Amino acid sequence: MFVFGLLTTILPVVIIVFAIAFVAKNKEKGDERVIRHLYTYLVLFATLMMVIGGGISIFMAAADMVSPSGYYQNYQDYHQMRVSEKVGTKTTVSEEKIRKDYDQMVEDEKARTKENAKNQIIKSLGFIVIPLPIFLYFNKMRKKQSDI
């Protein structure tokens, strides 16, 4: 999480420094052409970052699907909670019933994690499918601009 915070802080500074250096280096080519090149490179950079982020997110969601995280409440805590719930109502629950309920809860949590991972994969595909054609178009544009 620290890396993402650092990235969002430093990234705008890097882009501004890159823009200033690019404009200063290409000042003799004409302002309009320099701005057009700069715009093209910034769009390429932004769309590439979106595609990379989408790919990373898909990989993380696939890892959650293959190996869902474990359930954090252990059986002893769950058993103690169920027993203390039933003490006030004077109802007794068998040990087998408590174990069966606990196992079902663990399985439900794993299924919920897998469903969330599938949902995340679908959402992350949008970060690849939408910016990728834009990236390809602007890359083609960049090649044409280089030839001129």
ZAKELO-46796 format. One record per residue: y negated, z, x of N, C-alpha, C in turn; residue in three letters. Coordinates in Angstrom, 2 decimals. Layout:
NODE      n_yy      n_zz      n_xx     ca_yy     ca_zz     ca_xx      c_yy      c_zz      c_xx   residu
NODE         Y         Z         X         Y         Z         X         Y         Z         X      ALA
...
This chain:
NODE      n_yy      n_zz      n_xx     ca_yy     ca_zz     ca_xx      c_yy      c_zz      c_xx   residu
NODE      1.18      0.00      0.83      0.00      0.00      0.00     -1.26      0.00      0.88      MET
NODE     -1.18      0.68      2.00     -2.30      0.74      2.92     -2.64     -0.65      3.44      PHE
NODE     -1.61     -1.46      3.68     -1.82     -2.82      4.21     -2.61     -3.66      3.23      VAL
NODE     -2.28     -3.56      1.93     -2.99     -4.35      0.93     -4.44     -3.91      0.83      PHE
NODE     -4.71     -2.62      0.92     -6.09     -2.12      0.90     -6.86     -2.62      2.10      GLY
NODE     -6.21     -2.59      3.25     -6.83     -3.08      4.47     -7.08     -4.58      4.39      LEU
NODE     -6.12     -5.28      3.83     -6.24     -6.73      3.69     -7.40     -7.11      2.78      LEU
NODE     -7.55     -6.42      1.66     -8.64     -6.75      0.75     -9.99     -6.36      1.32      THR
NODE    -10.02     -5.45      2.26    -11.28     -5.07      2.90    -11.65     -6.05      4.00      THR
NODE    -10.68     -6.42      4.81    -10.96     -7.26      5.98    -11.01     -8.75      5.63      ILE
NODE    -10.23     -9.17      4.65    -10.14    -10.59      4.32    -11.48    -11.24      4.00      LEU
NODE    -12.34    -10.65      3.16    -13.65    -11.29      2.92    -14.49    -11.43      4.18      PRO
NODE    -14.41    -10.45      5.06    -15.17    -10.53      6.32    -14.65    -11.68      7.17      VAL
NODE    -13.34    -11.83      7.26    -12.75    -12.93      8.03    -13.16    -14.28      7.45      VAL
NODE    -13.16    -14.39      6.14    -13.55    -15.65      5.49    -15.02    -15.97      5.78      ILE
NODE    -15.87    -14.98      5.71    -17.30    -15.21      5.98    -17.51    -15.62      7.43      ILE
NODE    -16.84    -14.95      8.36    -16.96    -15.31      9.78    -16.45    -16.72     10.01      VAL
NODE    -15.33    -17.05      9.39    -14.78    -18.41      9.51    -15.77    -19.44      8.96      PHE
NODE    -16.37    -19.14      7.82    -17.32    -20.07      7.20    -18.54    -20.28      8.10      ALA
NODE    -19.08    -19.20      8.65    -20.25    -19.32      9.52    -19.91    -20.12     10.77      ILE
NODE    -18.76    -19.85     11.38    -18.35    -20.59     12.57    -18.13    -22.06     12.25      ALA
NODE    -17.54    -22.34     11.10    -17.27    -23.72     10.71    -18.58    -24.48     10.49      PHE
NODE    -19.51    -23.84      9.80    -20.80    -24.49      9.53    -21.56    -24.71     10.83      VAL
NODE    -21.57    -23.72     11.72    -22.30    -23.85     12.98    -21.69    -24.95     13.86      ALA
NODE    -20.37    -25.06     13.89    -19.69    -26.06     14.71    -19.94    -27.47     14.20      LYS
NODE    -20.00    -27.63     12.88    -20.11    -28.96     12.28    -21.50    -29.24     11.72      ASN
NODE    -22.50    -28.62     12.23    -23.87    -28.78     11.71    -24.35    -30.22     11.84      LYS
NODE    -23.95    -30.89     12.92    -24.45    -32.25     13.13    -23.82    -33.27     12.20      GLU
NODE    -22.73    -32.95     11.52    -22.06    -33.91     10.64    -22.74    -34.05      9.29      LYS
NODE    -23.64    -33.19      8.96    -24.30    -33.25      7.66    -23.87    -32.09      6.79      GLY
NODE    -24.85    -31.50      6.14    -24.59    -30.28      5.37    -23.62    -30.51      4.21      ASP
NODE    -23.77    -31.62      3.50    -22.91    -31.86      2.33    -21.46    -31.99      2.74      GLU
NODE    -21.22    -32.71      3.81    -19.85    -32.91      4.29    -19.25    -31.58      4.79      ARG
NODE    -20.04    -30.80      5.45    -19.57    -29.51      5.95    -19.21    -28.59      4.79      VAL
NODE    -20.05    -28.57      3.79    -19.77    -27.72      2.62    -18.52    -28.21      1.90      ILE
NODE    -18.34    -29.51      1.80    -17.15    -30.05      1.16    -15.89    -29.66      1.94      ARG
NODE    -15.95    -29.78      3.26    -14.81    -29.37      4.10    -14.54    -27.88      3.94      HIS
NODE    -15.58    -27.10      3.98    -15.43    -25.66      3.86    -14.82    -25.28      2.52      LEU
NODE    -15.29    -25.90      1.46    -14.75    -25.65      0.12    -13.26    -26.01      0.08      TYR
NODE    -12.91    -27.15      0.65    -11.51    -27.58      0.67    -10.64    -26.57      1.41      THR
NODE    -11.09    -26.12      2.56    -10.30    -25.16      3.33    -10.19    -23.80      2.63      TYR
NODE    -11.26    -23.39      1.97    -11.19    -22.12      1.25    -10.23    -22.20      0.06      LEU
NODE    -10.23    -23.32     -0.64     -9.28    -23.49     -1.75     -7.85    -23.53     -1.21      VAL
NODE     -7.65    -24.25     -0.10     -6.32    -24.28      0.51     -5.86    -22.88      0.90      LEU
NODE     -6.75    -22.11      1.49     -6.41    -20.76      1.92     -6.06    -19.87      0.71      PHE
NODE     -6.89    -19.93     -0.32     -6.66    -19.08     -1.49     -5.35    -19.43     -2.19      ALA
NODE     -5.10    -20.72     -2.37     -3.86    -21.11     -3.06     -2.63    -20.80     -2.21      THR
NODE     -2.75    -20.97     -0.90     -1.64    -20.63     -0.02     -1.32    -19.13     -0.09      LEU
NODE     -2.34    -18.30     -0.11     -2.13    -16.85     -0.22     -1.47    -16.49     -1.55      MET
NODE     -1.85    -17.19     -2.63     -1.23    -16.93     -3.93      0.25    -17.32     -3.91      MET
NODE      0.58    -18.45     -3.31      1.97    -18.90     -3.24      2.79    -17.93     -2.39      VAL
NODE      2.24    -17.49     -1.27      2.95    -16.53     -0.42      3.15    -15.21     -1.16      ILE
NODE      2.12    -14.73     -1.83      2.23    -13.49     -2.60      3.27    -13.59     -3.70      GLY
NODE      3.32    -14.73     -4.38      4.34    -14.95     -5.41      5.74    -14.96     -4.83      GLY
NODE      5.90    -15.57     -3.68      7.21    -15.58     -3.02      7.67    -14.20     -2.62      GLY
NODE      6.75    -13.41     -2.09      7.09    -12.03     -1.71      7.46    -11.23     -2.94      ILE
NODE      6.71    -11.40     -4.02      6.99    -10.67     -5.25      8.34    -11.06     -5.84      SER
NODE      8.69    -12.33     -5.77     10.00    -12.78     -6.25     11.11    -12.17     -5.41      ILE
NODE     10.92    -12.14     -4.11     11.94    -11.55     -3.24     12.13    -10.06     -3.55      PHE
NODE     11.04     -9.34     -3.76     11.15     -7.91     -4.07     11.83     -7.68     -5.42      MET
NODE     11.50     -8.50     -6.41     12.13     -8.37     -7.73     13.61     -8.72     -7.66      ALA
NODE     13.96     -9.73     -6.86     15.37    -10.09     -6.71     16.14     -8.95     -6.04      ALA
NODE     15.51     -8.28     -5.09     16.15     -7.14     -4.45     16.38     -6.02     -5.47      ALA
NODE     15.43     -5.80     -6.37     15.61     -4.79     -7.42     16.72     -5.19     -8.39      ASP
NODE     16.89     -6.48     -8.61     17.94     -6.93     -9.50     19.32     -6.74     -8.87      MET
NODE     19.42     -7.08     -7.61     20.70     -6.98     -6.91     21.09     -5.52     -6.70      VAL
NODE     20.12     -4.72     -6.29     20.40     -3.31     -6.00     19.33     -2.45     -6.66      SER
NODE     19.50     -2.13     -7.95     18.48     -1.32     -8.62     18.40      0.08     -8.02      PRO
NODE     17.21      0.63     -8.04     17.03      1.96     -7.48     17.81      2.98     -8.29      SER
NODE     18.23      4.03     -7.62     19.03      5.05     -8.29     18.21      5.89     -9.24      GLY
NODE     18.93      6.58    -10.11     18.28      7.48    -11.05     17.98      8.77    -10.32      TYR
NODE     16.80      9.33    -10.51     16.34     10.43     -9.68     16.77     11.82    -10.15      TYR
NODE     17.13     11.98    -11.38     17.52     13.30    -11.86     19.02     13.46    -11.62      GLN
NODE     19.41     14.50    -10.89     20.83     14.68    -10.64     21.50     15.35    -11.84      ASN
NODE     22.81     15.38    -11.79     23.57     15.88    -12.93     23.31     17.37    -13.18      TYR
NODE     23.18     18.15    -12.14     22.95     19.59    -12.32     21.65     19.85    -13.07      GLN
NODE     20.59     19.15    -12.70     19.31     19.32    -13.40     19.42     18.88    -14.86      ASP
NODE     20.09     17.75    -15.08     20.26     17.25    -16.44     21.08     18.24    -17.27      TYR
NODE     22.15     18.77    -16.68     23.01     19.73    -17.37     22.22     20.99    -17.72      HIS
NODE     21.44     21.48    -16.77     20.64     22.68    -17.01     19.63     22.44    -18.14      GLN
NODE     19.02     21.27    -18.15     18.05     20.94    -19.19     18.73     20.89    -20.56      MET
NODE     19.89     20.26    -20.65     20.61     20.15    -21.93     21.08     21.52    -22.41      ARG
NODE     21.55     22.36    -21.49     22.02     23.69    -21.88     20.86     24.54    -22.35      VAL
NODE     19.72     24.49    -21.66     18.56     25.28    -22.07     17.97     24.78    -23.38      SER
NODE     18.08     23.48    -23.67     17.63     22.94    -24.96     18.46     23.53    -26.10      GLU
NODE     19.74     23.61    -25.89     20.67     24.03    -26.95     20.72     25.55    -27.14      LYS
NODE     20.23     26.32    -26.16     20.25     27.78    -26.28     19.38     28.22    -27.45      VAL
NODE     18.23     27.62    -27.63     17.33     28.00    -28.71     17.87     27.64    -30.08      GLY
NODE     18.69     26.59    -30.17     19.21     26.16    -31.47     20.61     26.71    -31.76      THR
NODE     21.18     27.41    -30.80     22.51     28.01    -30.95     23.60     26.96    -31.17      LYS
NODE     23.40     25.75    -30.67     24.39     24.71    -30.78     25.05     24.55    -29.41      THR
NODE     26.34     24.44    -29.38     27.04     24.25    -28.11     27.44     22.79    -27.98      THR
NODE     27.30     22.31    -26.76     27.66     20.94    -26.47     28.72     20.99    -25.37      VAL
NODE     29.76     20.20    -25.52     30.84     20.23    -24.54     30.38     19.62    -23.21      SER
NODE     31.06     20.02    -22.16     30.77     19.51    -20.81     31.00     18.00    -20.75      GLU
NODE     32.03     17.53    -21.42     32.34     16.10    -21.42     31.22     15.29    -22.10      GLU
NODE     30.69     15.84    -23.19     29.59     15.16    -23.91     28.35     15.08    -23.04      LYS
NODE     28.04     16.17    -22.33     26.86     16.17    -21.45     27.07     15.17    -20.32      ILE
NODE     28.26     15.13    -19.73     28.55     14.18    -18.65     28.46     12.75    -19.16      ARG
NODE     28.99     12.50    -20.35     28.95     11.16    -20.94     27.50     10.74    -21.20      LYS
NODE     26.69     11.64    -21.73     25.28     11.34    -21.97     24.54     11.06    -20.67      ASP
NODE     24.83     11.83    -19.64     24.19     11.63    -18.33     24.56     10.27    -17.76      TYR
NODE     25.85      9.94    -17.78     26.29      8.65    -17.26     25.66      7.50    -18.03      ASP
NODE     25.55      7.65    -19.35     24.90      6.62    -20.17     23.43      6.47    -19.81      GLN
NODE     22.77      7.59    -19.56     21.36      7.55    -19.20     21.17      6.85    -17.85      MET
NODE     22.05      7.11    -16.90     21.98      6.45    -15.59     22.19      4.94    -15.76      VAL
NODE     23.17      4.54    -16.55     23.43      3.12    -16.78     22.25      2.45    -17.49      GLU
NODE     21.67      3.13    -18.45     20.50      2.59    -19.16     19.33      2.39    -18.21      ASP
NODE     19.15      3.32    -17.29     18.05      3.21    -16.32     18.28      2.03    -15.38      GLU
NODE     19.51      1.82    -14.95     19.81      0.67    -14.10     19.58     -0.64    -14.86      LYS
NODE     20.00     -0.68    -16.12     19.79     -1.88    -16.94     18.29     -2.14    -17.14      ALA
NODE     17.52     -1.07    -17.35     16.08     -1.21    -17.53     15.43     -1.74    -16.25      ARG
NODE     15.89     -1.25    -15.10     15.37     -1.73    -13.82     15.67     -3.21    -13.63      THR
NODE     16.89     -3.63    -13.98     17.24     -5.05    -13.85     16.42     -5.92    -14.79      LYS
NODE     16.19     -5.46    -16.00     15.37     -6.21    -16.95     13.93     -6.33    -16.45      GLU
NODE     13.40     -5.25    -15.91     12.05     -5.29    -15.35     11.98     -6.26    -14.17      ASN
NODE     13.05     -6.31    -13.36     13.08     -7.23    -12.22     13.09     -8.68    -12.70      ALA
NODE     13.87     -8.98    -13.74     13.88    -10.34    -14.29     12.50    -10.73    -14.81      LYS
NODE     11.86     -9.80    -15.49     10.52    -10.03    -16.01      9.54    -10.28    -14.86      ASN
NODE      9.65     -9.51    -13.79      8.76     -9.66    -12.63      8.99    -11.01    -11.96      GLN
NODE     10.22    -11.47    -11.89     10.50    -12.78    -11.29      9.81    -13.88    -12.09      ILE
NODE      9.91    -13.81    -13.40      9.27    -14.82    -14.25      7.75    -14.80    -14.06      ILE
NODE      7.18    -13.62    -14.03      5.72    -13.52    -13.82      5.33    -14.04    -12.44      LYS
NODE      6.13    -13.73    -11.43      5.80    -14.15    -10.07      5.92    -15.65     -9.88      SER
NODE      6.78    -16.28    -10.66      6.89    -17.74    -10.57      5.55    -18.40    -10.91      LEU
NODE      4.78    -17.76    -11.77      3.46    -18.29    -12.09      2.54    -18.36    -10.88      GLY
NODE      2.73    -17.42     -9.93      1.91    -17.43     -8.72      2.36    -18.49     -7.73      PHE
NODE      3.47    -19.15     -8.02      3.90    -20.27     -7.19      3.68    -21.59     -7.92      ILE
NODE      4.09    -21.63     -9.18      4.04    -22.88     -9.95      2.61    -23.33    -10.21      VAL
NODE      1.71    -22.41    -10.49      0.33    -22.80    -10.82     -0.48    -23.21     -9.59      ILE
NODE     -0.54    -22.42     -8.52     -1.39    -22.83     -7.39     -0.77    -23.90     -6.48      PRO
NODE      0.55    -24.09     -6.51      1.17    -25.06     -5.60      0.66    -26.49     -5.80      LEU
NODE      0.58    -27.01     -7.03      0.02    -28.36     -7.19     -1.45    -28.45     -6.74      PRO
NODE     -2.19    -27.38     -6.94     -3.59    -27.36     -6.49     -3.64    -27.43     -4.97      ILE
NODE     -2.77    -26.65     -4.33     -2.70    -26.68     -2.87     -2.35    -28.08     -2.37      PHE
NODE     -1.34    -28.70     -2.98     -0.92    -30.03     -2.54     -2.04    -31.06     -2.75      LEU
NODE     -2.74    -30.97     -3.87     -3.85    -31.89     -4.13     -4.97    -31.72     -3.09      TYR
NODE     -5.36    -30.49     -2.82     -6.43    -30.26     -1.86     -6.00    -30.58     -0.43      PHE
NODE     -4.72    -30.42     -0.13     -4.23    -30.81      1.19     -4.31    -32.32      1.36      ASN
NODE     -4.00    -33.04      0.30     -4.12    -34.50      0.33     -5.60    -34.89      0.50      LYS
NODE     -6.47    -34.16     -0.19     -7.91    -34.39     -0.07     -8.38    -34.13      1.36      MET
NODE     -7.86    -33.06      1.95     -8.24    -32.69      3.32     -7.84    -33.80      4.30      ARG
NODE     -6.66    -34.37      4.11     -6.21    -35.45      4.98     -7.11    -36.67      4.85      LYS
NODE     -7.54    -36.97      3.62     -8.46    -38.09      3.41     -9.81    -37.82      4.08      LYS
NODE    -10.28    -36.56      3.98    -11.55    -36.21      4.60    -11.48    -36.31      6.12      GLN
NODE    -10.33    -36.00      6.68    -10.16    -36.08      8.14    -10.17    -37.51      8.62      SER
NODE     -9.67    -38.42      7.79     -9.61    -39.83      8.19    -10.98    -40.48      8.20      ASP
NODE    -11.90    -39.94      7.40    -13.23    -40.55      7.30    -14.07    -40.25      8.51      ILE
